[in-house]
Amino acid sequence: MPTVTVQEQLSSGLPAKQAGTVEVYDFRRPTTLAREHSRVLEVAFETFARQWGTQLTAKVRVLSQVTCEQVIMHTYDKYAASLPATTAMVLCNLQGIGAKAVVQFSTSAALTWLTYALGGKVTTVPEARKFTQIEQALVHGLIDDALEDLQYSLGSLLPMPITMDAIQYNSQFAQAAATADLMIVATFAIRVGERTSTATVALPAEAVMPQLGEANPTSTLAKAKELLEAQLIGVPVDVSLRLTTARVLPGRILRLSVGDVLPIPHAKHRPFDVVVDGQLLARAAVGSNGSRLACIVIDNEEKSQ
């Protein structure tokens, strides 16, 4: 069974605090990212963070910095539950995808950005509230630029167009996706001037995961021989040109000194042996290649010794 459900508590007399809470887990829909997928997404969202920070600095005319803190995968229900009750949730359409992407940030932080953008000074944190029509139009411009940066940063990971749809202010009532839909959630720290706030970008997993490919892909045994040969072809080996070996006693070796002569039983007319790791592969004659010595293979029949 791909789904495991355990709901009964221990009733063996143990203290109540030792009875753990068990959640339902569907192995057909893992809610964690594979390490290689997580790293690819982290790099993409870090690129987006730099682009977003540069864009905010240009728009609000105050030094801004955006930092990607983590990238995880949650169900939409769990993601929405982690957000403040009152916040700005920009719902975005993805062509061909039923679920919507979400760009979430504090309304107080957004009002601070708009105050800077209009040339004002921020002395206190604005009260969290819904945007007026003018403020919403200004936020729309900021988000449109951010979505362009997001599309550029993700590149082939997000091949479909993404456009802004609407702004919701209650995280519990915003219906961006079904409760069980998986979302890839990136969390960002946004520093504008001296004030820091948190924002998130949530993308439907079905829009991104197909481009990431299979995690830990395996190959079938049917092509094992071909794959092994292809790998071995690229492995460097040492090749030597060798005379016929001579057998001598250890005492002769121990008494060797400068000027001694060791006779080698290799006929003058006999070609040399081409050897790889002690294995005779071919026979060759001595030649030259420019200013370097070379060997000319005259017999490539493999022979075991």
N, C-alpha and C positions, 0 to 999 in steps of 0.2 A: 504494500500500500504506500503510495507516495505521500499521504498525509497522515501525520501522527497527532492524535488528540488525547490528552490526559486531563481529566477534570476532577476526579475524586481526590479528596485530601486524605492524608494519612490518619488512620484511626487506631493506632496501636498504642495509645497512651502517651505518645511523645508530646512535649510542650507545643502549643499552637504556633509559636514563632518558628519552629523547625519545619512546618509544612510550607513548602515553597509554592510559588505561583507558576504554573506551567502554561505556556502560550502555544497556540496552534501554529505549526510550521509546515508549509507546503514545499516539498523538495523539488517540485516541478517549476517553482517560481522563487529561486533563491533571492533573498533581500540584501545580499552583500555583494560588493563588487570584487571581481578577481583582481589580484595584485597588478597584473599587467594592464588591465582595463583602468584601474584606479589611477595608475601613473600617467597614462595617456590623457585622461580627463583632467588630472591635476595640472599638467603642463598647459593644456588648452585654457583652463579657467585662470591660471596665473597670467597667461598672455592677455586674457580679457580684463583681468584686474588692472594691469598696467595701462591698457587702452582706456578703460573707464576712468581711471585716475587722471590721465592726461586730458580727457574730454571734459571732466568736471572742472579741472583747473581753468580750462579755456572758457567754459560757460559761466562759472560763478566768479571768476577773476580773483580767486583765493587759492593758495597752494593746497592741493588736495592729493590724497594718497589712498589707494584701494588695495587691500591685501586679501588674498584668498586663504582662508583658515582651514577649511576641510571640504572634502567631497565625499558624500556618502549616498546610499540608496535607501529610501524609505517608501512605505505605502503613502498614498496621498493623505489618508486619515491621520497617520502618525505625524506627517509633516505639518498639516494644518493645526494639529493639537500642540505642536511645539512653538507656534507663533503667538504673539500677543493678541489679546481679544480685539483690540482696536489698532489697526495698522493699514498701510497702503499696500494693496495687492493688485498689481497690474497684470491682468489676464491677457495672454497673447495667443493668437491663432497660429497653428502650424499646418501648412497645407497638407491635406491627406491624413491628418491625425485627429481623432475625435477629442482626446484630452487636450487641455490648454497648458501652455508654459506659464510660469509665474515669475514676476520680478517683484520682490517684497522688500519694503523699507519702512522706516518710521516716518509718520506724517510730520512729526516735529522736526526731524532732520531735513525733510524735503522743504519745509517752510523756511528753515535756516538757509538752505541753498538758494532759494528764490530771493530771500532778502539780500544776500550777498550779490546775486546776479543783477538785482535792480539798483545796486549801489548803496544799499543801506548798511547799517551796523547792527550786529546782534549783541545785545547786552544780557538778555535772559533767554532761556530755552522756550520757544513758542509752545503754546498749549496744543496737545494732540486734538485734531478736529478734521472734518472733511474739507476738501479743497473747494474754494469758490470756482466759478467758471473760468475766470482769468487765471487763477493759480493752476487749475487743471490743464489749461492750454499750455502754460509754461512747462509743467511737468511732462506733458505729452511730448514736447520738443526734446527734453532731456532724455526721456525713455527711448524715443526714436533713434537718437544718436547712440545710446547704449546698446540697442538691439542690433544696429549695424556693426558695432564693435564685437558683439557676441557672435554674430554670423561669421565675421571675418576670423575671429580667434578659433572657433570650432572647426571652420573649414569643411572638409568632407564629412566630419562627424555629424553635421547638421545640414544636410543637402537641401531641405525644403525651406521655402521662405517663411519668415516669422514676422508677424505684424501685431501691433497693439490693438486690443479689442475694447477693454473697459477697465475701470478702476473700482475695486471693492474695498470696503473699509472694515468689514467684519470677517475675520479669518474662519469663523465657524460656519458662516453662511455662504461663503464664496464657493461655488461649485465649479472648480477648474477641471476635476476628474472624478472618476468613481473612487469610493473610499479604498478599494483594494488595488487600484492601479499603482504600479511602481513608478517612482519619480527619482531622478538623479538630482540631488540637492547640493548646491555649492553655497557655502557660507562666507561672507566677506565682512571685513572691518573697514569702514569708510571714515577717513579723517579729513575733514574740511576745516581749515583754519586750526583752531584749538579744540574743536569738538569732534568726538568719535561716536559713530553709531554702527549698528549691525544691519546687514542686508542679506537676502538670500535670492538665489536664482534656482528655480526648480523646472526641470525639463522632463517630459514623459519618457520613460525608459524605452518605450517602443519606437521613439523617434531617433534614438542615439545608439542603442545596443546593437542593431544589425550592422552598423558601420564599424563597430569595434571588433567583429569577428568572434570566433569561438575561443573560449579560454582554454589554455593548455591543450591545443590540438594534438591529436595522435594520428599516426599513419598506420594503414593496414599492413599486415604481414605479406600481402601479395606482392608488394614492390620492395620488400626488404633487401633483396640482392642488388637491385638497381640502385637503391639509396645508399647502400654500403659502398658499392663501387664508385658512385659519384663522390662520396665523402673521401674515400681513400685516394682518389686521383689528385686531390688538392693537398695531400700531406707530403711535405718535403722529406726526402731520404738522402743519406750519404752514399755516394757511389765511389768505389775505389778500383784502381787498376792494379792487379796483383800478379807477381811471379809465382811459379810453383813453390809450395812451401818445402822447407828442408827440416828434417828431424835430427836434433842433436841432443846430447846428454846434458843434464843440468850442470855438471861439472865444467863442461866446455863454456857454457854461458857465464858461469861465475868467474872463469879465468880470462874473460875477454878484456883486451886492452887496446889502446890506440895502435893502429897499424895491422892488427890481426885480420886475416882473410877468411871469410866463411864461404865455402863453395855452395852455390845454389843449383839444384838439379833441373835447371830450365834450359832447354835447347835453344840455340841462337835463332833458329828458324821458326820456333814455336810462338804463336801469338800469346798475348797476355790475357788473364782472366778478368772479366768485368763482374765485380762482386757487390752485392747489396746485403748488408747485415749477415755476412758469412755465406750467403746463398749465391752460387754461380748462375749468372743470368745470360752471359754472352762471352764471346772472345773478340779481342780487338788488337789491332796493330798500332804502334806509336806513330803519331803524325803531328801536325802543327796547325794552329789557327791564328794567323798573324804572328805576334810575338809570344804566344802562349803554346805550351804543349797541349796536345789533344790526342784522342784515340779514335781510330776508325774501326767501327764494328764490322766484323767479317763473318760472324756466325752468331745468330741470336737465339739459338736453340737452348732452352733452359735445361740444365743438368743438375741433379742433386749430388752432393758429395757424401 
